[in-house]
Amino acid sequence: MPPTIPGIRRELALGYDEALARVPEVLATEGFGVLTEIDVTATLAKKLGVAFRRYKILGACNPTLAHKALGIALEIGVMLPCNLIVYERDGGGATVVAIDPAETMASRDPQLAELAAEVRQRLVRVIERI
C-alpha cells in the first residue's frame, strides 16, 4: 500500500469531470478561489512522454485568510495557496484531497495555529460538500 500523505480526503462516486467541475463551486462557498490549475496528466505526457491517470492540482486561496496569515508570518507564502488534488481512481470515481493546514501551517505561534484551524475547518466543509 502506498504511503498516505496527510490531508483531508474523500473518495467520490462522482466521475472525474463532475468532481473537478464541483470543486471551484464548493470552494467559493467558503471564500476560496482557484488561482492555479496544473494538469499533471498533460504535463507528464508532454515532458516525459508517459501516460498517467487524469490528475489535477488546484491552488486555492481565501484572500482574507491569506492576508491574515501573511500578517502573522510573512514567509508563510511558501505554503500558499492551499493545494487540492482531484484524480481519477482505477475502476472509476474520483478522489479529492486538500492539504491539511494544521499539518503544514501550524507552528508554535498560537495565532498561526488558530488560523490554520479555521482554514482546516473550511476545507473540511468543502471536501464534505463535493
PyMOL commands that set and color helices and strands:
alter all, ss='L'
color gray80, all
select helices_A, chain A and resi 16-29+40-48+63-72+74-79+101-104+110-129
alter helices_A, ss='H'
color red, helices_A
select strands_A, chain A and resi 8-12+33-39+55-61+82-88+94-98
alter strands_A, ss='S'
color yellow, strands_A
deselect
rebuild
show_as cartoon
